[in-house]
């Protein structure tokens, strides 16, 4: 009876979370995520456990995708975890410039639009690009991927840019991290945007850095339909 009571309470809690417009991302199971790789770069080692998602960076970079299965109007997110090390820079002011474009964490929302991957483009596209476009329904495309990045460079905080090598990627630099350790960030988007999925980006390839990022909790806040 006691275990049944706990189960009912848990179900009620989950139902209440859904009513309040909170999507809790599953960080314990690999099956819920798409772990991709770039053709010329070593991928991260990504592990899943009861503690959450662990991303081991060894001079590596690789996309981590999650599909929402349908469109959500995203209002913000809350994420907790810890940085065991960070990208290494002789001067943090280098971060963001050519050859130093590594960040300890970026949360990218995949925004639907009119850009499609078809014809010759699809034939020559890398597998990870095809996976990115697979996040949206077949009759739709992508407008852009809106990233919210942690940065070690204080001059970047509060700034935005379109990525110099990929106009599909837009970046807002929202949080300053000075040293390794635990973090919790609750972020409200400047405006509500639709999204079909997300992309977790962690980089150490440019700076030849080795570090680990643990994500223990990740919640997406969305507007009720």
N, C-alpha and C positions, 0 to 999 in steps of 0.2 A: 504493500500500500504506500509506503514511504517513497519508494522509487517511482511509482506511478504518479504521486503528487509532484515530485520533482520534474518528471517529464511534462506534466500538464503545465506547470509554471514556466518551463523553458519554452514550450510551444506558445504560450500567451505572450511571453517576452518577445519572441520572434515576430508574432503577429503585430504587437504594439510597435516594434521597430519598423515594420513595413508600413503601417498606417502613418507613422510620423515621417515617412519619406527617407528612410536610411537603408542603404544597401551595404551589408557587411560582406566584404570580399573574403572568400575562403583562401587562407594562406597555408593550410596544412596539407593540401592534396595537389600533386603535380598534374593530375588529369584535368584540373580546372584552368590550366594555363598553357600557353603556347610559347615554348622556348625556342627562339630562332637564332640564327648566326649569320654574320656577314661573311662573304666569300673569302676575304683576304685577312681576316682577323681571328684570333683565338676567341672562343666563346667563354662566358663566365661558367663557373660551376654553381648550379642553383640547387639547393636542397630544401625539402619541406619536412616539417615535423610539427609536433603539438605546440612548439614555441613560435612557429610561424615560418616565414620564408627567409632563407639565408642565401645571400649572393656573394660568392667569393670572386674577387677581381684579381687576376694575375696578368697584368699588362694587357687586359682584354676589354672587349666591348661586344654586347649582343642584346637584341631587343627581347623584351618579355611582354607578351600580349595577353589581354584578358577581354573576352567578348561579353557584353551585357545581354546579348541575344535580341534585344529590342532597343529602341531609342529611349533615352532618359533625358529630361531637362535638368542639367546639373547645376546645383547651387553652390556646392563647395565640397570639401573633403576634410577628413581628419585622419592623420597617420602617425603611428608611434613606432619606435624601434631604437636601434643604436648603430653608430658608426664605429667600427673597429679599424681605425686608420682612415685616411683621406687621400685624394690625389695629391701628388707631391709637386710643388712649384718652388723654384728658388726665390721667386717673387710672386706673391698672389696676384699682383696686377697683370701678370701674364695671362691669367685665366680668361678664356674667351677669344684670345687672339689665335691666329693660324699656328698650328702645331702644339697648342696648349688648350684645346677645346674639350677638356674633361671636367665632369661634374660628379659629385658624390651621389646625387639623386635627382631625377626629374620625373614628374608625373605628367604624362601626355594624354589628353582627351582626343579621341578620334571623332572629328566633326564631319557629319555628312554634307555632301555638296554635289557638284556637277562633274568633277574631275574623275574620269574613269580609266581603268587599265584594260585596254582592249586592243585587238589587232596586233600589229607589229610590236607595240610597246609591251604587251603581255607576253609575247613570245620571248623577248630578250630580257624581261624583268627577272631579278633575283627571286628566289623562293620566299625570302622574308618580305619582299615588297608585295608579292601575291597574297601572302598571309595578312598583311596590313589591309589590303583592299577587301579581303574576305570578311572583315569585321562588319561591313555594311551590306544591306540587301542587294541582290543582283541588279535591281532596277535603279540603284542609286550609285553615287560615287562618293568621293571625299573632297571636302573643301580644304581642310588643313588638319594638322595635328597641333593642338595647343598645349605647349609644355609649361609647367610650373616648376622652376628649378631652384635647388639649393646651390649656393655659391660661396666660395671662400674669399672672393674679391669684393670688398665693400663698395667699390665704385659701380658694380653691376646691380646691386640691390635697388629695386624699384624701377629698373629699366626694362625695355622690351626690344625684341629684334626679330626679323625674319632670318633664318639661318643662312649664312653666306653661300653654303654649298647645296642647299635644298630649300626651294621656296615653298614646299609643302609644309615645312616645319616652322612654327612660330614659338618664340620663347619669352616667357615672363620670368624674371629673376626675383623670387619672392622671399627667400629666407637666407640669412647669413649663418654660416657654420665656421667657427674659428678653430675648433679642436674636436678630436674624437669624443664619443660619449653618447648618452641616451638623448633622444629627441621626441617631442610631441608637437605637432603643428596642426592647428585647426584653421583652415583657410576658406574664406568666403570669396567666390569669384566676383569680379567687378560687375558682371552681368551674367544672367543665366544663359547657358549654351547647350544645345543638343549634342549628344554623343552616343555612339553605338558600342564603344569599347575604350580601353585605355592601353597605354604603352608605358611600361616602367623602363627608364633609361638610367644606366649607371656606367661610367666610362673610366678606363684607366690606360687605354691604348696609347694616346698621344704622349702622356707623361711617363709611360713605362712604370706605372704605380701598382702596388699590391695592397689591397685592403678588403675588408668585409663589411657588408651592410646587412643588418638583420631588420626585418619588418615584422612586428608582432601584432599590429592591429591596423586595419585600413577600412575606413567607412566612407561611402559616397553619399552625400546629401542631394536629394533630387526633389523637384517640385511635383506636387500631386497633379495628375492629369485632370 
